[in-house]
Amino acid sequence: MLKKKRVEKNLTELEFAKRIGISKSYVSKLENHPTECNPTINLIIKISKELDVTPFFVFKFFIKNRKR
């Protein structure tokens, strides 16, 4: 879901990473291995603003993909 939204906005991983203040490798990890990530609420808000979605939409993505 995150990767799809980022690609729809025509952003590379590097461009997206720079805009939200994280590394390109962490963007890749967020998109491809969300179970290994524990983003802060501030990061969720930054992601949601860049992708033009609600913070709840991003939060729900990580909740659905969390380790049990």
Biopython code that builds the backbone (N, CA, C, O; Angstrom):
import numpy as np
from Bio.PDB.StructureBuilder import StructureBuilder

atoms = [
    (1, "MET", "N", (0.823, -1.187, 0.000)),
    (1, "MET", "CA", (0.000, 0.000, 0.000)),
    (1, "MET", "C", (0.872, 1.258, 0.000)),
    (1, "MET", "O", (0.625, 2.171, -0.788)),
    (2, "LEU", "N", (1.886, 1.324, 0.866)),
    (2, "LEU", "CA", (2.741, 2.514, 0.892)),
    (2, "LEU", "C", (3.481, 2.695, -0.426)),
    (2, "LEU", "O", (3.549, 3.801, -0.963)),
    (3, "LYS", "N", (4.029, 1.614, -0.939)),
    (3, "LYS", "CA", (4.769, 1.706, -2.195)),
    (3, "LYS", "C", (3.843, 2.139, -3.329)),
    (3, "LYS", "O", (4.219, 2.980, -4.145)),
    (4, "LYS", "N", (2.655, 1.583, -3.386)),
    (4, "LYS", "CA", (1.693, 1.943, -4.428)),
    (4, "LYS", "C", (1.379, 3.438, -4.380)),
    (4, "LYS", "O", (1.358, 4.105, -5.415)),
    (5, "LYS", "N", (1.138, 3.956, -3.193)),
    (5, "LYS", "CA", (0.826, 5.385, -3.040)),
    (5, "LYS", "C", (2.034, 6.241, -3.426)),
    (5, "LYS", "O", (1.881, 7.272, -4.082)),
    (6, "ARG", "N", (3.240, 5.815, -3.020)),
    (6, "ARG", "CA", (4.449, 6.577, -3.347)),
    (6, "ARG", "C", (4.654, 6.616, -4.855)),
    (6, "ARG", "O", (4.972, 7.668, -5.408)),
    (7, "VAL", "N", (4.478, 5.490, -5.520)),
    (7, "VAL", "CA", (4.648, 5.419, -6.973)),
    (7, "VAL", "C", (3.588, 6.264, -7.678)),
    (7, "VAL", "O", (3.886, 6.920, -8.677)),
    (8, "GLU", "N", (2.361, 6.255, -7.172)),
    (8, "GLU", "CA", (1.301, 7.097, -7.740)),
    (8, "GLU", "C", (1.676, 8.575, -7.691)),
    (8, "GLU", "O", (1.279, 9.347, -8.563)),
    (9, "LYS", "N", (2.441, 8.969, -6.671)),
    (9, "LYS", "CA", (2.881, 10.366, -6.526)),
    (9, "LYS", "C", (4.173, 10.630, -7.306)),
    (9, "LYS", "O", (4.737, 11.722, -7.228)),
    (10, "ASN", "N", (4.640, 9.619, -8.063)),
    (10, "ASN", "CA", (5.873, 9.720, -8.860)),
    (10, "ASN", "C", (7.088, 10.083, -8.021)),
    (10, "ASN", "O", (7.912, 10.903, -8.426)),
    (11, "LEU", "N", (7.192, 9.469, -6.849)),
    (11, "LEU", "CA", (8.333, 9.694, -5.964)),
    (11, "LEU", "C", (9.216, 8.449, -5.931)),
    (11, "LEU", "O", (8.722, 7.329, -5.795)),
    (12, "THR", "N", (10.514, 8.653, -6.056)),
    (12, "THR", "CA", (11.444, 7.535, -5.857)),
    (12, "THR", "C", (11.573, 7.301, -4.352)),
    (12, "THR", "O", (11.147, 8.132, -3.550)),
    (13, "GLU", "N", (12.155, 6.178, -3.979)),
    (13, "GLU", "CA", (12.386, 5.928, -2.561)),
    (13, "GLU", "C", (13.251, 7.031, -1.962)),
    (13, "GLU", "O", (12.995, 7.491, -0.849)),
    (14, "LEU", "N", (14.271, 7.452, -2.700)),
    (14, "LEU", "CA", (15.180, 8.485, -2.208)),
    (14, "LEU", "C", (14.471, 9.827, -2.022)),
    (14, "LEU", "O", (14.649, 10.488, -0.999)),
    (15, "GLU", "N", (13.674, 10.228, -3.004)),
    (15, "GLU", "CA", (12.938, 11.496, -2.890)),
    (15, "GLU", "C", (11.984, 11.460, -1.696)),
    (15, "GLU", "O", (11.905, 12.414, -0.921)),
    (16, "PHE", "N", (11.270, 10.360, -1.561)),
    (16, "PHE", "CA", (10.321, 10.203, -0.466)),
    (16, "PHE", "C", (11.052, 10.241, 0.876)),
    (16, "PHE", "O", (10.612, 10.897, 1.821)),
    (17, "ALA", "N", (12.172, 9.527, 0.940)),
    (17, "ALA", "CA", (12.965, 9.490, 2.173)),
    (17, "ALA", "C", (13.409, 10.889, 2.583)),
    (17, "ALA", "O", (13.303, 11.260, 3.752)),
    (18, "LYS", "N", (13.902, 11.661, 1.628)),
    (18, "LYS", "CA", (14.362, 13.018, 1.922)),
    (18, "LYS", "C", (13.214, 13.891, 2.421)),
    (18, "LYS", "O", (13.390, 14.685, 3.344)),
    (19, "ARG", "N", (12.050, 13.745, 1.816)),
    (19, "ARG", "CA", (10.896, 14.569, 2.200)),
    (19, "ARG", "C", (10.411, 14.283, 3.612)),
    (19, "ARG", "O", (9.930, 15.184, 4.299)),
    (20, "ILE", "N", (10.534, 13.017, 4.054)),
    (20, "ILE", "CA", (10.030, 12.690, 5.396)),
    (20, "ILE", "C", (11.146, 12.525, 6.428)),
    (20, "ILE", "O", (10.885, 12.227, 7.593)),
    (21, "GLY", "N", (12.395, 12.721, 5.988)),
    (21, "GLY", "CA", (13.512, 12.756, 6.928)),
    (21, "GLY", "C", (13.994, 11.404, 7.432)),
    (21, "GLY", "O", (14.389, 11.271, 8.590)),
    (22, "ILE", "N", (13.961, 10.398, 6.557)),
    (22, "ILE", "CA", (14.486, 9.083, 6.924)),
    (22, "ILE", "C", (15.388, 8.588, 5.802)),
    (22, "ILE", "O", (15.488, 9.231, 4.758)),
    (23, "SER", "N", (16.046, 7.452, 6.009)),
    (23, "SER", "CA", (16.933, 6.910, 4.979)),
    (23, "SER", "C", (16.143, 6.157, 3.909)),
    (23, "SER", "O", (15.025, 5.697, 4.141)),
    (24, "LYS", "N", (16.750, 6.047, 2.745)),
    (24, "LYS", "CA", (16.145, 5.295, 1.645)),
    (24, "LYS", "C", (15.937, 3.840, 2.058)),
    (24, "LYS", "O", (14.924, 3.230, 1.716)),
    (25, "SER", "N", (16.895, 3.292, 2.790)),
    (25, "SER", "CA", (16.774, 1.890, 3.203)),
    (25, "SER", "C", (15.609, 1.688, 4.170)),
    (25, "SER", "O", (14.976, 0.632, 4.169)),
    (26, "TYR", "N", (15.323, 2.699, 4.994)),
    (26, "TYR", "CA", (14.181, 2.562, 5.908)),
    (26, "TYR", "C", (12.860, 2.666, 5.144)),
    (26, "TYR", "O", (11.884, 2.014, 5.514)),
    (27, "VAL", "N", (12.817, 3.469, 4.091)),
    (27, "VAL", "CA", (11.624, 3.521, 3.235)),
    (27, "VAL", "C", (11.373, 2.133, 2.660)),
    (27, "VAL", "O", (10.245, 1.641, 2.680)),
    (28, "SER", "N", (12.425, 1.505, 2.148)),
    (28, "SER", "CA", (12.300, 0.164, 1.595)),
    (28, "SER", "C", (11.796, -0.812, 2.647)),
    (28, "SER", "O", (10.934, -1.644, 2.365)),
    (29, "LYS", "N", (12.325, -0.712, 3.847)),
    (29, "LYS", "CA", (11.897, -1.591, 4.935)),
    (29, "LYS", "C", (10.428, -1.346, 5.310)),
    (29, "LYS", "O", (9.678, -2.295, 5.542)),
    (30, "LEU", "N", (10.027, -0.090, 5.366)),
    (30, "LEU", "CA", (8.625, 0.236, 5.665)),
    (30, "LEU", "C", (7.689, -0.369, 4.636)),
    (30, "LEU", "O", (6.630, -0.896, 4.979)),
    (31, "GLU", "N", (8.088, -0.289, 3.364)),
    (31, "GLU", "CA", (7.234, -0.772, 2.280)),
    (31, "GLU", "C", (7.226, -2.292, 2.151)),
    (31, "GLU", "O", (6.182, -2.896, 1.906)),
    (32, "ASN", "N", (8.389, -2.901, 2.317)),
    (32, "ASN", "CA", (8.524, -4.326, 2.029)),
    (32, "ASN", "C", (8.528, -5.243, 3.253)),
    (32, "ASN", "O", (8.257, -6.438, 3.137)),
    (33, "HIS", "N", (8.834, -4.687, 4.413)),
    (33, "HIS", "CA", (8.901, -5.491, 5.636)),
    (33, "HIS", "C", (8.281, -4.732, 6.811)),
    (33, "HIS", "O", (8.940, -4.512, 7.828)),
    (34, "PRO", "N", (7.018, -4.334, 6.671)),
    (34, "PRO", "CA", (6.405, -3.523, 7.733)),
    (34, "PRO", "C", (6.335, -4.225, 9.092)),
    (34, "PRO", "O", (6.220, -3.565, 10.125)),
    (35, "THR", "N", (6.405, -5.562, 9.093)),
    (35, "THR", "CA", (6.367, -6.279, 10.374)),
    (35, "THR", "C", (7.614, -6.012, 11.204)),
    (35, "THR", "O", (7.602, -6.196, 12.421)),
    (36, "GLU", "N", (8.679, -5.582, 10.559)),
    (36, "GLU", "CA", (9.936, -5.303, 11.256)),
    (36, "GLU", "C", (10.058, -3.836, 11.661)),
    (36, "GLU", "O", (11.078, -3.433, 12.221)),
    (37, "CYS", "N", (9.040, -3.045, 11.386)),
    (37, "CYS", "CA", (9.091, -1.603, 11.645)),
    (37, "CYS", "C", (8.156, -1.216, 12.787)),
    (37, "CYS", "O", (7.128, -1.851, 13.020)),
    (38, "ASN", "N", (8.536, -0.185, 13.470)),
    (38, "ASN", "CA", (7.720, 0.365, 14.540)),
    (38, "ASN", "C", (7.776, 1.895, 14.425)),
    (38, "ASN", "O", (8.409, 2.565, 15.241)),
    (39, "PRO", "N", (7.100, 2.440, 13.392)),
    (39, "PRO", "CA", (7.206, 3.884, 13.162)),
    (39, "PRO", "C", (6.552, 4.702, 14.273)),
    (39, "PRO", "O", (5.557, 4.290, 14.869)),
    (40, "THR", "N", (7.126, 5.851, 14.532)),
    (40, "THR", "CA", (6.555, 6.757, 15.526)),
    (40, "THR", "C", (5.329, 7.442, 14.943)),
    (40, "THR", "O", (5.115, 7.436, 13.731)),
    (41, "ILE", "N", (4.544, 8.021, 15.804)),
    (41, "ILE", "CA", (3.361, 8.764, 15.341)),
    (41, "ILE", "C", (3.791, 9.941, 14.469)),
    (41, "ILE", "O", (3.097, 10.284, 13.512)),
    (42, "ASN", "N", (4.920, 10.557, 14.785)),
    (42, "ASN", "CA", (5.408, 11.665, 13.959)),
    (42, "ASN", "C", (5.740, 11.199, 12.545)),
    (42, "ASN", "O", (5.453, 11.900, 11.575)),
    (43, "LEU", "N", (6.342, 10.024, 12.428)),
    (43, "LEU", "CA", (6.656, 9.495, 11.104)),
    (43, "LEU", "C", (5.379, 9.129, 10.360)),
    (43, "LEU", "O", (5.271, 9.383, 9.160)),
    (44, "ILE", "N", (4.425, 8.546, 11.043)),
    (44, "ILE", "CA", (3.140, 8.221, 10.420)),
    (44, "ILE", "C", (2.475, 9.480, 9.871)),
    (44, "ILE", "O", (1.912, 9.462, 8.777)),
    (45, "ILE", "N", (2.540, 10.550, 10.616)),
    (45, "ILE", "CA", (1.956, 11.821, 10.165)),
    (45, "ILE", "C", (2.698, 12.355, 8.941)),
    (45, "ILE", "O", (2.064, 12.813, 7.991)),
    (46, "LYS", "N", (4.030, 12.302, 8.950)),
    (46, "LYS", "CA", (4.811, 12.762, 7.796)),
    (46, "LYS", "C", (4.489, 11.936, 6.553)),
    (46, "LYS", "O", (4.312, 12.481, 5.463)),
    (47, "ILE", "N", (4.416, 10.626, 6.726)),
    (47, "ILE", "CA", (4.085, 9.741, 5.600)),
    (47, "ILE", "C", (2.707, 10.090, 5.049)),
    (47, "ILE", "O", (2.525, 10.209, 3.837)),
    (48, "SER", "N", (1.752, 10.252, 5.938)),
    (48, "SER", "CA", (0.381, 10.538, 5.493)),
    (48, "SER", "C", (0.301, 11.859, 4.732)),
    (48, "SER", "O", (-0.420, 11.959, 3.740)),
    (49, "LYS", "N", (1.030, 12.866, 5.186)),
    (49, "LYS", "CA", (1.015, 14.159, 4.490)),
    (49, "LYS", "C", (1.627, 14.046, 3.101)),
    (49, "LYS", "O", (1.091, 14.596, 2.139)),
    (50, "GLU", "N", (2.744, 13.336, 2.989)),
    (50, "GLU", "CA", (3.401, 13.194, 1.683)),
    (50, "GLU", "C", (2.584, 12.361, 0.708)),
    (50, "GLU", "O", (2.623, 12.600, -0.499)),
    (51, "LEU", "N", (1.849, 11.392, 1.219)),
    (51, "LEU", "CA", (1.076, 10.508, 0.340)),
    (51, "LEU", "C", (-0.375, 10.957, 0.175)),
    (51, "LEU", "O", (-1.151, 10.320, -0.537)),
    (52, "ASP", "N", (-0.735, 12.055, 0.834)),
    (52, "ASP", "CA", (-2.105, 12.577, 0.773)),
    (52, "ASP", "C", (-3.146, 11.550, 1.213)),
    (52, "ASP", "O", (-4.165, 11.353, 0.551)),
    (53, "VAL", "N", (-2.871, 10.907, 2.334)),
    (53, "VAL", "CA", (-3.820, 9.979, 2.958)),
    (53, "VAL", "C", (-3.939, 10.362, 4.428)),
    (53, "VAL", "O", (-3.140, 11.148, 4.937)),
    (54, "THR", "N", (-4.922, 9.813, 5.097)),
    (54, "THR", "CA", (-5.077, 10.135, 6.514)),
    (54, "THR", "C", (-4.045, 9.372, 7.335)),
    (54, "THR", "O", (-3.607, 8.296, 6.927)),
    (55, "PRO", "N", (-3.646, 9.916, 8.493)),
    (55, "PRO", "CA", (-2.745, 9.173, 9.375)),
    (55, "PRO", "C", (-3.329, 7.816, 9.764)),
    (55, "PRO", "O", (-2.590, 6.844, 9.924)),
    (56, "PHE", "N", (-4.648, 7.747, 9.916)),
    (56, "PHE", "CA", (-5.277, 6.475, 10.270)),
    (56, "PHE", "C", (-5.045, 5.430, 9.188)),
    (56, "PHE", "O", (-4.846, 4.257, 9.501)),
    (57, "PHE", "N", (-5.066, 5.833, 7.923)),
    (57, "PHE", "CA", (-4.818, 4.927, 6.804)),
    (57, "PHE", "C", (-3.429, 4.303, 6.925)),
    (57, "PHE", "O", (-3.269, 3.098, 6.731)),
    (58, "VAL", "N", (-2.425, 5.123, 7.245)),
    (58, "VAL", "CA", (-1.044, 4.644, 7.406)),
    (58, "VAL", "C", (-0.941, 3.770, 8.658)),
    (58, "VAL", "O", (-0.343, 2.695, 8.626)),
    (59, "PHE", "N", (-1.526, 4.240, 9.750)),
    (59, "PHE", "CA", (-1.507, 3.490, 11.006)),
    (59, "PHE", "C", (-2.122, 2.104, 10.803)),
    (59, "PHE", "O", (-1.585, 1.104, 11.279)),
    (60, "LYS", "N", (-3.240, 2.056, 10.101)),
    (60, "LYS", "CA", (-3.930, 0.794, 9.846)),
    (60, "LYS", "C", (-3.049, -0.166, 9.040)),
    (60, "LYS", "O", (-3.072, -1.375, 9.273)),
    (61, "PHE", "N", (-2.280, 0.367, 8.102)),
    (61, "PHE", "CA", (-1.355, -0.455, 7.319)),
    (61, "PHE", "C", (-0.368, -1.163, 8.240)),
    (61, "PHE", "O", (-0.124, -2.360, 8.091)),
    (62, "PHE", "N", (0.195, -0.427, 9.186)),
    (62, "PHE", "CA", (1.175, -1.033, 10.082)),
    (62, "PHE", "C", (0.521, -1.968, 11.099)),
    (62, "PHE", "O", (1.119, -2.973, 11.482)),
    (63, "ILE", "N", (-0.674, -1.657, 11.531)),
    (63, "ILE", "CA", (-1.389, -2.552, 12.466)),
    (63, "ILE", "C", (-1.711, -3.874, 11.768)),
    (63, "ILE", "O", (-1.531, -4.943, 12.351)),
    (64, "LYS", "N", (-2.182, -3.805, 10.537)),
    (64, "LYS", "CA", (-2.508, -5.028, 9.786)),
    (64, "LYS", "C", (-1.295, -5.902, 9.573)),
    (64, "LYS", "O", (-1.418, -7.124, 9.495)),
    (65, "ASN", "N", (-0.116, -5.294, 9.477)),
    (65, "ASN", "CA", (1.108, -6.020, 9.162)),
    (65, "ASN", "C", (2.037, -6.213, 10.358)),
    (65, "ASN", "O", (3.217, -6.518, 10.181)),
    (66, "ARG", "N", (1.530, -6.043, 11.547)),
    (66, "ARG", "CA", (2.404, -6.182, 12.722)),
    (66, "ARG", "C", (2.598, -7.649, 13.083)),
    (66, "ARG", "O", (1.794, -8.513, 12.734)),
    (67, "LYS", "N", (3.690, -7.895, 13.792)),
    (67, "LYS", "CA", (3.946, -9.246, 14.273)),
    (67, "LYS", "C", (2.989, -9.551, 15.395)),
    (67, "LYS", "O", (2.625, -8.667, 16.170)),
    (68, "ARG", "N", (2.590, -10.765, 15.482)),
    (68, "ARG", "CA", (1.678, -11.181, 16.549)),
    (68, "ARG", "C", (2.426, -11.835, 17.662)),
    (68, "ARG", "O", (1.822, -12.251, 18.650)),
]
sb = StructureBuilder()
sb.init_structure("model")
sb.init_model(0)
sb.init_chain("A")
sb.init_seg("    ")
for serial, (resi, resn, name, xyz) in enumerate(atoms, 1):
    if name == "N":
        sb.init_residue(resn, " ", resi, " ")
    sb.init_atom(name, np.array(xyz, "f"), 0.0, 1.0, " ", f" {name:<3s}", serial, name[0])
structure = sb.get_structure()
